[in-house]
């Protein structure tokens, strides 16, 4: 039986991969992403500040 993955590890892996991919972006966009992560990590993010993209095919 396969063990259920740890949620914190999944989040950490996803964030790491995202930051690696972000290195290919222009500097201005990298700085914006870094600022968003800082706010999120410091807990200053509110639910209403979160942008959700609806990418479902309609």
LINURKA-V130309 format. One record per residue. N is the residue number from 1. RES is the residue in one small letter. SS is DSSP state (hx for helix, st for strand, lp for the rest). D_FIRST is the distance of its C-alpha to the first C-alpha in whole Angstrom. Layout:
((N;RES;SS;D_FIRST) (N;RES;SS;D_FIRST))
This chain:
((1;x;lp;0) (2;x;lp;4) (3;x;lp;7) (4;x;lp;9) (5;x;lp;12) (6;x;lp;15) (7;x;hx;18) (8;x;hx;21) (9;x;hx;19) (10;x;hx;19) (11;x;hx;23) (12;x;hx;24) (13;x;hx;23) (14;x;hx;24) (15;x;hx;28) (16;x;hx;28) (17;x;hx;27) (18;x;hx;30) (19;x;hx;32) (20;x;hx;32) (21;x;hx;33) (22;x;hx;36) (23;x;lp;38) (24;x;lp;39) (25;x;lp;41) (26;x;lp;44) (27;x;hx;45) (28;x;hx;46) (29;x;hx;43) (30;x;hx;41) (31;x;hx;43) (32;x;hx;42) (33;x;hx;38) (34;x;hx;38) (35;x;hx;40) (36;x;hx;38) (37;x;hx;35) (38;x;hx;38) (39;x;hx;38) (40;x;hx;35) (41;x;hx;34) (42;x;hx;37) (43;x;lp;36) (44;x;lp;39) (45;x;lp;38) (46;x;lp;38) (47;x;hx;36) (48;x;hx;39) (49;x;hx;40) (50;x;lp;36) (51;x;lp;37) (52;x;lp;34) (53;x;lp;35) (54;x;lp;34) (55;x;lp;33) (56;x;lp;33) (57;x;lp;35) (58;x;lp;37))
